């Protein structure tokens, strides 16, 4: 009995026990890869970078810089320099533009924190999206490996059954020739 199913529908039913309409996107990609004989594994970082907008890439750079020891050390040196400049050097000449308690410095620090915090949150959200993408790609790769192993098992089972049928036929032939002799 011949079926009029597409190869994808046949693979879907045979390997996953689902109709093509019941497949999710990852399963559809895996079966299409099996059908075409191509690989499905992809690097999550590359896929994420391809999809990233300018703002997402910028937030990643800001978070990378803002979360580094170089930034902490440089920012500490700037703060110490600001305080020394306004407390000792310029205060000595009566030209301190932000004397102690450094109200202007506090305003600048608050502004930097107000801008940096949401940018870092955007970067963390992007990292969460990368992690979800990596999990999805891992699922596709694992599903493909599992289905390929299942297909290999089916092929081996068919070969073993064919071999057993050949051995059984040979034994029956030997038995008939022994009985007829």
Backbone as CSV, one residue per row, in Angstrom:
resi,resn,N_x,N_y,N_z,CA_x,CA_y,CA_z,C_x,C_y,C_z
1,UNK,0.843,-1.176,0.000,0.000,0.000,0.000,0.886,1.237,0.000
2,UNK,0.798,2.065,-1.001,1.629,3.260,-1.109,0.953,4.422,-0.383
3,UNK,1.789,5.259,0.223,1.258,6.425,0.920,1.548,7.660,0.094
4,UNK,0.648,8.623,0.180,0.828,9.886,-0.528,1.363,10.960,0.406
5,UNK,1.959,10.561,1.525,2.491,11.523,2.484,3.806,12.099,1.984
6,UNK,4.054,13.349,2.372,5.343,13.946,2.056,6.409,13.271,2.911
7,UNK,7.668,13.366,2.491,8.732,12.766,3.308,8.761,13.320,4.734
8,UNK,8.475,14.625,4.886,8.456,15.229,6.216,7.332,14.643,7.055
9,UNK,6.161,14.452,6.463,5.024,13.874,7.191,5.329,12.431,7.576
10,UNK,5.985,11.710,6.662,6.351,10.319,6.949,7.345,10.250,8.104
11,UNK,8.392,11.093,8.056,9.375,11.125,9.149,8.717,11.538,10.460
12,UNK,7.844,12.512,10.392,7.154,13.005,11.580,6.355,11.887,12.244
13,UNK,5.617,11.164,11.433,4.777,10.086,11.980,5.624,8.912,12.462
14,UNK,6.611,8.538,11.656,7.421,7.353,11.973,8.347,7.581,13.166
15,UNK,9.000,8.739,13.240,10.008,8.958,14.279,9.449,9.597,15.541
16,UNK,8.484,10.492,15.376,7.968,11.208,16.549,6.542,10.814,16.912
17,UNK,5.873,10.104,16.000,4.497,9.710,16.270,3.540,10.890,16.285
18,UNK,3.876,11.932,15.520,3.054,13.142,15.467,2.739,13.483,14.017
19,UNK,1.596,14.144,13.834,1.272,14.696,12.521,2.103,15.963,12.324
20,UNK,2.413,16.335,11.093,3.227,17.533,10.858,2.662,18.804,11.504
21,UNK,1.357,18.905,11.595,0.745,20.075,12.211,0.969,20.159,13.714
22,UNK,1.330,19.046,14.338,1.542,19.011,15.786,2.991,19.302,16.176
23,UNK,3.878,19.438,15.193,5.298,19.652,15.469,5.562,21.083,15.902
24,UNK,6.485,21.255,16.843,6.929,22.613,17.155,8.060,22.977,16.186
25,UNK,8.509,24.215,16.260,9.486,24.720,15.288,10.797,23.938,15.317
26,UNK,11.280,23.601,16.527,12.539,22.854,16.621,12.411,21.481,15.978
27,UNK,11.290,20.780,16.246,11.091,19.447,15.662,11.005,19.533,14.143
28,UNK,10.340,20.562,13.650,10.220,20.748,12.197,11.606,20.955,11.564
29,UNK,12.456,21.784,12.210,13.813,22.018,11.691,14.642,20.733,11.710
30,UNK,14.515,19.959,12.789,15.275,18.708,12.900,14.854,17.736,11.800
31,UNK,13.552,17.560,11.606,13.085,16.633,10.573,13.454,17.120,9.176
32,UNK,13.416,18.429,8.960,13.838,18.965,7.662,15.332,18.693,7.450
33,UNK,16.123,18.802,8.524,17.550,18.493,8.429,17.801,17.028,8.130
34,UNK,17.015,16.156,8.762,17.143,14.707,8.489,16.773,14.431,7.040
35,UNK,15.667,15.030,6.593,15.197,14.811,5.233,16.215,15.281,4.205
36,UNK,16.839,16.440,4.461,17.796,16.979,3.492,19.221,16.469,3.714
37,UNK,19.446,15.786,4.845,20.773,15.256,5.129,21.754,16.316,5.603
38,UNK,21.247,17.407,6.176,22.113,18.470,6.679,22.152,18.440,8.203
39,UNK,23.100,19.159,8.761,23.231,19.223,10.211,22.302,20.300,10.768
40,UNK,21.991,20.180,12.058,21.134,21.176,12.708,21.880,21.952,13.771
41,UNK,23.040,21.480,14.180,23.739,22.147,15.279,24.269,23.498,14.811
42,UNK,24.023,24.501,15.662,24.471,25.867,15.392,25.008,26.448,16.691
43,UNK,25.909,27.414,16.564,26.482,28.081,17.725,25.509,29.146,18.219
44,UNK,25.081,29.029,19.477,24.104,29.960,20.034,24.625,31.391,20.032
45,UNK,25.902,31.570,20.295,26.477,32.920,20.309,26.409,33.546,18.924
46,UNK,26.703,32.761,17.887,26.646,33.290,16.521,25.218,33.650,16.130
47,UNK,24.276,32.775,16.451,22.872,33.036,16.125,22.387,34.271,16.875
48,UNK,22.750,34.371,18.143,22.346,35.530,18.948,22.950,36.815,18.409
49,UNK,24.216,36.771,18.037,24.877,37.959,17.489,24.253,38.387,16.166
50,UNK,23.812,37.419,15.356,23.162,37.742,14.082,21.843,38.483,14.318
51,UNK,21.142,38.119,15.385,19.827,38.695,15.674,19.907,39.984,16.484
52,UNK,21.071,40.315,17.039,21.204,41.444,17.961,21.038,42.782,17.247
53,UNK,20.332,43.677,17.918,20.190,45.037,17.402,21.380,45.868,17.876
54,UNK,21.491,47.080,17.343,22.569,47.967,17.753,22.488,48.251,19.251
55,UNK,21.291,48.523,19.757,21.105,48.817,21.181,21.506,47.652,22.072
56,UNK,21.208,46.434,21.635,21.587,45.253,22.422,23.100,45.080,22.456
57,UNK,23.739,45.282,21.317,25.199,45.170,21.295,25.841,46.264,22.143
58,UNK,25.271,47.468,22.098,25.783,48.572,22.903,25.627,48.281,24.394
59,UNK,24.471,47.749,24.791,24.271,47.427,26.211,25.238,46.345,26.672
60,UNK,25.549,45.395,25.801,26.533,44.365,26.152,27.911,44.978,26.375
61,UNK,28.288,45.934,25.521,29.601,46.583,25.679,29.661,47.402,26.957
62,UNK,28.584,48.144,27.238,28.546,48.961,28.462,28.633,48.063,29.692
63,UNK,27.871,46.965,29.684,27.909,46.041,30.822,29.286,45.389,30.955
64,UNK,29.907,45.083,29.820,31.239,44.477,29.859,32.259,45.438,30.461
65,UNK,32.185,46.700,30.056,33.114,47.695,30.594,32.778,48.017,32.045
66,UNK,31.482,48.270,32.314,31.055,48.641,33.668,31.224,47.538,34.686
67,UNK,31.329,46.324,34.260,31.496,45.196,35.172,32.912,44.667,35.207
68,UNK,33.869,45.527,34.893,35.258,45.058,34.864,36.079,45.724,35.971
69,UNK,37.158,45.070,36.337,38.067,45.643,37.335,38.725,46.905,36.814
70,UNK,38.990,46.951,35.524,39.596,48.150,34.940,38.690,49.359,35.161
71,UNK,37.385,49.177,34.968,36.443,50.274,35.195,36.425,50.679,36.668
72,UNK,36.373,49.708,37.552,36.324,50.003,38.991,37.580,50.763,39.427
73,UNK,38.726,50.310,38.980,39.981,50.972,39.342,40.045,52.377,38.741
74,UNK,39.701,52.504,37.464,39.735,53.819,36.813,38.738,54.773,37.469
75,UNK,37.557,54.282,37.771,36.544,55.132,38.395,36.970,55.548,39.802
76,UNK,37.594,54.642,40.538,38.108,54.972,41.870,39.178,56.048,41.780
77,UNK,40.067,55.934,40.800,41.109,56.954,40.613,40.505,58.309,40.243
78,UNK,39.487,58.312,39.407,38.815,59.568,39.051,38.170,60.186,40.284
79,UNK,37.510,59.378,41.105,36.867,59.893,42.324,37.899,60.469,43.296
80,UNK,38.980,59.743,43.495,40.039,60.234,44.392,40.638,61.521,43.828
81,UNK,40.882,61.545,42.510,41.411,62.746,41.859,40.464,63.928,42.024
82,UNK,39.167,63.687,41.821,38.164,64.741,41.995,38.212,65.309,43.421
83,UNK,38.249,64.413,44.394,38.253,64.842,45.794,39.539,65.605,46.143
84,UNK,40.674,65.087,45.693,41.945,65.783,45.957,41.977,67.148,45.272
85,UNK,41.497,67.189,44.047,41.487,68.433,43.297,40.633,69.495,43.997
86,UNK,39.453,69.104,44.467,38.535,70.063,45.082,38.815,70.313,46.557
87,UNK,39.450,69.401,47.245,39.711,69.579,48.676,41.072,70.208,48.942
88,UNK,42.072,69.875,48.152,43.422,70.345,48.437,43.924,71.342,47.394
89,UNK,44.000,70.912,46.164,44.686,71.705,45.145,43.915,72.990,44.825
90,UNK,42.683,72.878,44.350,41.918,74.074,43.986,41.446,74.841,45.219
91,UNK,41.181,74.148,46.315,40.757,74.819,47.543,41.871,75.717,48.063
92,UNK,43.130,75.328,47.846,44.281,76.119,48.273,44.287,77.492,47.595
93,UNK,43.814,77.526,46.326,43.760,78.782,45.578,42.380,79.440,45.642
94,UNK,41.457,78.845,46.396,40.110,79.380,46.509,39.289,79.193,45.248
95,UNK,39.621,78.188,44.431,38.938,77.950,43.154,38.223,76.593,43.112
96,UNK,37.963,75.971,44.216,37.294,74.660,44.223,35.891,74.804,43.657
97,UNK,35.573,74.080,42.586,34.246,74.185,41.969,33.241,73.227,42.603
98,UNK,33.724,72.246,43.364,32.830,71.305,44.056,33.459,70.941,45.394
99,UNK,33.437,71.862,46.362,34.069,71.567,47.650,33.281,70.516,48.427
100,UNK,33.939,70.003,49.473,33.287,69.034,50.345,31.949,69.602,50.788
101,UNK,30.876,68.899,50.711,30.567,67.472,50.597,30.368,66.966,49.172
102,UNK,30.945,67.619,48.178,30.963,67.157,46.789,29.558,66.919,46.223
103,UNK,28.728,67.912,46.286,27.345,67.795,45.823,27.298,67.534,44.313
104,UNK,28.114,68.226,43.544,28.137,68.016,42.092,28.619,66.596,41.759
105,UNK,29.611,66.107,42.488,30.093,64.737,42.287,28.980,63.738,42.584
106,UNK,28.218,63.973,43.648,27.083,63.087,43.972,26.049,63.082,42.852
107,UNK,25.795,64.270,42.284,24.857,64.358,41.165,25.366,63.548,39.981
108,UNK,26.645,63.682,39.668,27.220,62.921,38.551,27.166,61.416,38.804
109,UNK,27.494,61.012,40.015,27.458,59.583,40.350,26.038,59.034,40.269
110,UNK,25.073,59.799,40.734,23.672,59.370,40.650,23.224,59.249,39.200
111,UNK,23.656,60.190,38.369,23.301,60.148,36.951,23.926,58.924,36.275
112,UNK,25.184,58.675,36.554,25.846,57.495,35.984,25.139,56.223,36.427
113,UNK,24.794,56.131,37.712,24.101,54.942,38.224,22.720,54.804,37.602
114,UNK,22.012,55.931,37.430,20.669,55.887,36.850,20.696,55.431,35.396
115,UNK,21.757,55.746,34.688,21.867,55.325,33.286,22.443,53.916,33.181
116,UNK,23.440,53.631,33.999,24.140,52.350,33.898,23.261,51.175,34.336
117,UNK,22.451,51.354,35.352,21.636,50.244,35.870,20.681,49.675,34.813
118,UNK,19.879,50.492,34.125,19.000,49.909,33.107,19.765,49.295,31.935
119,UNK,20.906,49.888,31.593,21.696,49.337,30.492,22.214,47.952,30.876
120,UNK,22.660,47.794,32.103,23.120,46.480,32.572,21.952,45.500,32.623
121,UNK,20.778,45.970,33.020,19.593,45.101,33.016,19.258,44.636,31.595
122,UNK,19.393,45.551,30.610,19.161,45.156,29.217,20.137,44.061,28.806
123,UNK,21.383,44.202,29.215,22.392,43.202,28.885,22.068,41.869,29.557
124,UNK,21.598,41.928,30.795,21.221,40.691,31.489,20.019,40.036,30.817
125,UNK,19.066,40.839,30.364,17.922,40.283,29.639,18.378,39.624,28.346
126,UNK,19.330,40.249,27.675,19.872,39.668,26.442,20.596,38.363,26.748
127,UNK,21.321,38.316,27.869,22.000,37.084,28.252,20.982,35.977,28.535
128,UNK,19.869,36.341,29.164,18.800,35.356,29.400,18.242,34.841,28.077
129,UNK,18.068,35.746,27.124,17.589,35.333,25.800,18.609,34.422,25.121
130,UNK,19.903,34.724,25.276,20.958,33.855,24.721,20.884,32.471,25.354
131,UNK,20.663,32.431,26.674,20.578,31.144,27.363,19.380,30.332,26.868
132,UNK,18.238,31.004,26.660,17.056,30.307,26.133,17.330,29.800,24.719
133,UNK,18.001,30.615,23.906,18.346,30.200,22.551,19.296,29.005,22.588
134,UNK,20.289,29.060,23.471,21.235,27.938,23.592,20.501,26.662,24.000
135,UNK,19.548,26.783,24.925,18.772,25.610,25.346,17.952,25.057,24.181
136,UNK,17.381,25.944,23.384,16.599,25.515,22.228,17.481,24.814,21.197
137,UNK,18.659,25.385,20.939,19.575,24.767,19.978,20.114,23.436,20.508
138,UNK,20.358,23.359,21.808,20.780,22.091,22.406,19.688,21.042,22.260
139,UNK,18.442,21.466,22.458,17.321,20.537,22.296,17.269,20.008,20.869
140,UNK,17.427,20.903,19.892,17.417,20.468,18.489,18.521,19.450,18.220
141,UNK,19.717,19.738,18.719,20.848,18.839,18.496,20.605,17.491,19.181
142,UNK,20.114,17.531,20.407,19.832,16.286,21.136,18.725,15.489,20.456
143,UNK,17.681,16.179,19.990,16.590,15.488,19.299,17.106,14.852,18.018
144,UNK,17.936,15.581,17.281,18.492,15.031,16.044,19.328,13.787,16.344
145,UNK,20.170,13.858,17.372,20.997,12.703,17.728,20.123,11.520,18.133
146,UNK,19.097,11.791,18.924,18.202,10.720,19.370,17.466,10.086,18.188
147,UNK,16.981,10.909,17.272,16.274,10.376,16.105,17.216,9.618,15.178
148,UNK,18.446,10.105,15.022,19.415,9.382,14.196,19.760,8.027,14.814
149,UNK,19.909,7.994,16.131,20.176,6.719,16.816,18.988,5.771,16.627
150,UNK,17.774,6.312,16.743,16.572,5.505,16.544,16.529,4.955,15.120
151,UNK,16.878,5.779,14.126,16.906,5.320,12.734,17.962,4.235,12.535
152,UNK,19.112,4.382,13.167,20.162,3.366,13.067,19.682,2.054,13.692
153,UNK,19.003,2.156,14.839,18.461,0.950,15.473,17.473,0.248,14.545
154,UNK,16.608,1.012,13.876,15.650,0.411,12.945,16.382,-0.296,11.803
155,UNK,17.421,0.344,11.269,18.175,-0.266,10.172,18.860,-1.557,10.631
156,UNK,19.460,-1.495,11.818,20.131,-2.701,12.348,19.109,-3.802,12.596
157,UNK,17.951,-3.428,13.166,16.891,-4.427,13.390,16.475,-5.084,12.082
158,UNK,16.307,-4.296,11.010,15.934,-4.856,9.707,17.036,-5.757,9.162
159,UNK,18.293,-5.354,9.311,19.402,-6.186,8.845,19.474,-7.493,9.628
160,UNK,19.286,-7.408,10.946,19.324,-8.611,11.782,18.173,-9.540,11.406
161,UNK,16.972,-8.983,11.225,15.829,-9.822,10.833,16.041,-10.455,9.465
162,UNK,16.600,-9.695,8.524,16.885,-10.250,7.197,17.919,-11.367,7.304
163,UNK,18.919,-11.153,8.130,19.958,-12.174,8.314,19.371,-13.429,8.967
164,UNK,18.524,-13.218,9.987,17.881,-14.357,10.638,16.974,-15.114,9.674
165,UNK,16.256,-14.385,8.821,15.419,-15.041,7.812,16.270,-15.864,6.852
166,UNK,17.431,-15.332,6.462,18.326,-16.059,5.557,18.868,-17.308,6.238
167,UNK,19.245,-17.184,7.508,19.756,-18.345,8.257,18.660,-19.389,8.417
168,UNK,17.446,-18.918,8.738,16.314,-19.839,8.907,16.009,-20.561,7.605
169,UNK,16.067,-19.840,6.496,15.814,-20.459,5.196,16.904,-21.489,4.883
170,UNK,18.133,-21.175,5.233,19.237,-22.101,4.980,19.077,-23.362,5.835
171,UNK,18.689,-23.170,7.110,18.485,-24.318,8.008,17.335,-25.169,7.503
172,UNK,16.238,-24.508,7.057,15.096,-25.264,6.525,15.518,-26.049,5.281
173,UNK,16.335,-25.419,4.441,16.812,-26.097,3.232,17.693,-27.282,3.575
174,UNK,18.558,-27.105,4.577,19.412,-28.218,5.002,18.581,-29.326,5.629
175,UNK,17.588,-28.960,6.401,16.732,-29.947,7.056,15.933,-30.719,6.011
176,UNK,15.425,-30.052,5.019,14.649,-30.745,3.971,15.544,-31.668,3.157
177,UNK,16.776,-31.208,2.894,17.678,-32.054,2.110,18.149,-33.244,2.943
178,UNK,18.264,-33.061,4.257,18.672,-34.151,5.147,17.544,-35.162,5.269
179,UNK,16.297,-34.695,5.310,15.160,-35.585,5.425,14.910,-36.313,4.118
180,UNK,15.208,-35.643,3.022,14.969,-36.256,1.715,16.114,-37.207,1.325
181,UNK,17.221,-37.196,2.027,18.357,-38.013,1.640,18.309,-39.375,2.185
